[in-house]
Amino acid sequence: MEDRGFYVIESSNKIILSYKPLIETNTLLVGYGIVLAYGDREYILKLGEKLDAKHHYFNETIIPGFIDAHLHMDSLGFELSTINLLEAKNLKELLGMIKGLKPNIGEWIVGGRFDHLVFPEKRPPTRKDLDSIIGEHPVLLSHRSGHMGVVNSKALEIMRKWGIKGKVDYRNGWVYESALWSIRERILKQLGREDKIDLLRKADKYLIDHGVTGAGVAGTTFDLLETLKTMDRGGELRVRTYVYVFIEDPNDIWRVVREAFDTMLNYRRVRVNGVKILLDGALGPRTAYLSSPYSDEPSNHGLLLYDEIFLGKLVESINRYGLQIAIHAIGDAALDIVLKTYNLISGDVVSFRHRIEHASLVRDDQLDVIEELKPILVVQPHFIITDKWILDRVGFERVKWVYRFRDLSEKTILAFSTDAPVEPVNPWRTVYAAITRGVYEGIEHGKLTDYERLELIDALHMYTKGSAYALRDDRLGCLLPGCYADMVKVDKNPLEISDPRELLDIKAEYVELK
Ligand SMILES: [Zn+2]
């Protein structure tokens, strides 16, 4: 897809160029995919005439595309390719939905989101149930929680070859958590280049269809990066992607540097920004690393994946190359370690825009350190609505530390994201969560921390310029002269709503210039 030529964009409504400061217009001039000028209609039309520009007229409001600073494109594509089994009312219906199907992901038949708790049988299907309808292809069906799945005998055979570890009930073919996740990972890894591209194509389309025009791909293998590059060379990538590579050992750093240079020089919509590091787990499975134990499991502090000294050395060597660092830290004790580590390179945290992913639990004393160091915090506001169990995990004493976006936004830059497919891609749901904190859904921890609600304009700013800042590309997230002309038309101006729930009905559509 090329962005050749000049265009005059006109809207009878408003064209929002930037949320903070709020700058609006009705007429815009775009050339070769970049916004060139805006403002006075006569002047823009005259310029357009001189440049032989095509004219596009809209009745909708035009906004800058959303920038999702942290998501997983291959897993999103995987999720979108999975057969949705949510509608199955009983075992027979569930089996009927997959009977006779051809493999949908590589050589596998992959389904998801079944819920046996609504079945009269009250049990998930077993390996034997699956074998009775599909013998020749491996099958994997996941429960809607994402924590449990079922496989057939053919799949078990392959899993043995792969050496899948973790909790597996071989008799029933039931697989749990880490075992389930590693099967998915292996299926993804095993795919041929064409199948991988196919998954990314789906993710790209899905993001564009939801008005997301830029994305941080937070945690890729070198192989996934290669797939993104292949797509970009073919002009197939519409979402601008900014990649953070997982490295296996410090020797990989140089390889990341090479990829960063290569993508900067030779690619249009893929850019390697730096390195992603996982420091702890998540609050749901009680693996986020906490300074005091979980309220609902008093012997457990969670999990720390790197010790402080190793992390410090790793971060110093990545930083030396000018690469950007994105460290996943959900628990407050993990955050302590990131802050100490960033303190070792404190002069570069702001200039290289080093990031902390999630920062879900932040103590008061940590706010001061954050204010001093100013790492970018890449947060996922929709967690507030999804994590219904959070009060059980952290208790009433600590609930004030949870997703404290207003406090944090006063200390440093926040970037918005969905961690998709973990949370829904639809940006309006994220904005809605940030400004309501689940008050209409009766979310208890949201009610207890309602002073952390953000203003709508701030949330929109964080989802555009905030994320652009986190992705180290200042042409993203705005429609001012010099910015990428990544425009989205919406059937309702988000700044003119009277009830936040109206946000959820907004339809967004990518503006394709041709
Ligand atoms: Zn993630």
Boltz pocket constraint, residues with backbone or C-beta under 6 A from the ligand:
constraints:
  - pocket:
      binder: B
      contacts: [[A, 70], [A, 71], [A, 72], [A, 218], [A, 419]]
      max_distance: 6.0
